[in-house]
Amino acid sequence: MDELLAHWREVGEWWIDQPVREVAVFIDAKGIRRERIRELGLLISPSGQSEFIENHREDFSLRERKIRDEKCSAATGSLPPSYYERQLKDRMGGYP
């Protein structure tokens, strides 16, 4: 008679349609540890959610973060001098 040591199910990577597996680990009549794996098929669960389609190039929150990081760097003086010269030029209306 086989002695069951462990028994579980694995869903796998369902987002790429891997099947569900059932695994049983047992010791057979000769005392050898064995493992039995059985595939149960695909996990099908209708969520009712429509498929996501990305139709823009850059996330707007990312753009805001870039501006904020640049302003923080400018405030601490860690940007090259050309940045400060450009800012001064923009404030003065484009005059050197």
C-alpha atoms as one frame of an Amber mdcrd trajectory, in Angstrom:
protein
   0.000   0.000   0.000   1.263   3.496  -0.867   1.914   6.005   1.938   0.835
   9.503   0.866   3.329  12.197   1.961   1.962  15.293   0.233  -0.827  16.261
  -2.137  -1.415  19.691  -3.736  -2.599  21.546  -6.823  -0.645  24.169  -8.752
  -2.327  26.767 -10.908   0.804  27.607 -12.885   1.197  30.749 -14.965  -2.479
  31.193 -15.812  -1.861  34.448 -17.695  -0.066  32.467 -20.414  -2.592  29.616
 -20.328  -0.556  26.998 -18.459  -2.698  24.106 -17.181  -3.564  23.314 -13.572
  -1.482  20.422 -12.176  -2.171  18.029  -9.331   0.922  16.656  -7.558   1.021
  13.667  -5.201   4.191  12.598  -3.385   4.114   9.106  -1.867   6.214   6.125
  -0.834   5.428   3.009  -2.855   5.310  -0.606  -1.658   9.097  -1.008  -2.168
   9.865   2.058   0.011  10.822   4.321  -2.877   9.705   7.948  -2.836   7.654
   8.696  -5.947   5.881  11.703  -7.394   2.773  11.599  -9.573   1.866  14.693
 -11.615  -1.464  14.926 -13.390  -2.579  17.818 -15.596  -6.158  18.925 -14.969
  -6.589  21.358 -17.849  -6.834  25.113 -18.111  -8.214  27.351 -15.406 -11.102
  29.189 -17.029 -12.578  32.018 -15.039 -14.540  34.651 -16.935 -13.836  37.987
 -15.277 -16.054  40.141 -17.473 -13.205  42.628 -17.776 -12.331  43.929 -21.219
  -8.829  43.531 -22.582  -6.431  46.404 -21.823  -5.204  48.230 -24.905  -2.423
  50.745 -24.386  -2.853  53.613 -26.807  -0.612  56.371 -25.476   3.148  56.748
 -25.489   3.977  57.905 -21.979   2.238  57.862 -18.635   1.270  61.367 -17.510
   2.209  60.737 -13.873   5.703  59.809 -15.043   6.019  63.133 -16.857   4.987
  65.045 -13.704   7.531  63.146 -11.634  10.307  64.066 -14.079   9.486  67.784
 -13.734   9.329  67.549  -9.942  12.675  65.715  -9.774  14.275  68.330 -12.007
  12.945  71.147  -9.805  14.227  69.436  -6.643  17.646  68.930  -8.220  17.744
  72.584  -9.285  16.828  73.726  -5.762  19.705  71.749  -4.250  22.177  73.040
  -6.850  23.036  69.624  -8.263  22.398  70.435 -11.929  25.039  71.705 -14.386
  25.455  75.496 -14.776  23.887  75.409 -18.248  20.504  74.566 -16.660  20.550
  77.706 -14.514  21.673  79.848 -17.461  18.800  78.519 -19.552  16.294  79.224
 -16.751  17.584  82.769 -16.407  17.365  83.269 -20.175  13.743  82.003 -20.200
  12.785  84.367 -17.365  14.343  87.367 -19.081  12.324  86.781 -22.239  14.993
  85.058 -24.329  17.683  87.727 -23.984  21.203  86.680 -22.997
